[in-house]
Amino acid sequence: MKLRPVLVLAGPVGPIPEVLVAYISSVLPAALMPSDLVLNPSKPEFRSTNLKTASVLRIHKVATIHASMIVRHLGNLPQSQKTTVAAKLRDLLAHW
């Protein structure tokens, strides 16, 4: 299995070691979805992500994974971007 970056949206709940994640891809789509967020490490607000290249956070691609599948901590989103992610996630779920 190839290692892939993810954003952890929620940690384990109770005794179940599953975490909720959103996928990050270095393949930027030709057309962004409303739930996408481009993470460009050349911009100051995304340097703390420690990504090597511009990537897209695909908030509509969520999954639960076992906590043991998280190999290492790469970086962080600044609070302003966490607020953006939360708003996009709320908007996405409001259409459900």
N, C-alpha and C positions, 0 to 999 in steps of 0.2 A: 504494500500500500504506500503510495507516494505522500509525503508530508505536504500539507496545504495550510496556508494561514487562514484563521478564522477570528471573528470577533466574538468573545464570550458575552452573551447577553444576560444570562442568568446562571449562577452557580448551582451546585447541588442543593436539592430541597429535601430536607429530612435525611433518612438513611440511604436514599437511592443516589449513587454516585454518577448521576447523569447531569450534563450541562447543556444549556441551550446556546447554540452558536449560529452566526450568520457567516456565509462564505465570502471570502475575498479572492478575487481573480486578477491576475496581471494582464489578462486579455480584456482590453477595453472594448465594449460593444460599439458598433457604429451608431446606434441610437440608445441613449440611456433611458431606463425606466424611471418613473417618478420615485421609486423606492431605492434607486441606486445612489451611491455617494462615491465620488472620485476622491481617492486618497493619493495626493501627489506629494511625495517626500521632499520635493524641491521647494515647496511652499512652507513657510515657517510654522503654520498651524498643524502640519502633518509630519514634521521632523521626528516627533516623539514616537511615531509608529514604528520607526526603524525599518520600514519597508525599503527594498533596494530600488524599486521602480514604481512608477505610477500604476495604481491598481484601482479596482472598483469593489466597493463593499456592496454586495447584493443582498439587501435586507429582506427581499422576498424569498431568498433561498435559505431558510432556517432548517435546523436539524437538531436533534438531541444526540449527543455522543457520550460515551463513557468517559469519565474524568481521566482515566488512565491513558486515553488517546492523546491528551494534551502533553506534548513532549517538552516544550519550553515556552517561556514568556518572551515575546518578541519586543513589544512596546506598548504604548498607551495612546488612547485618543484624548486630546484635551477636553476639558469640560464643555466648551462651546460646541464641539463636534458630537459629544455624547448627547447633548440636548437636541442636536439635529437628528441624530439616529433615533432617539426616542420619539420625536415628532413624526418622522417618516414611518416608524413602526406603528404608531397610533393611527396614522392616515391609512396605512395598508390594512390594518385590522378593522377599521371603521367600514371598509367596503365589503367585508365578509358577511 
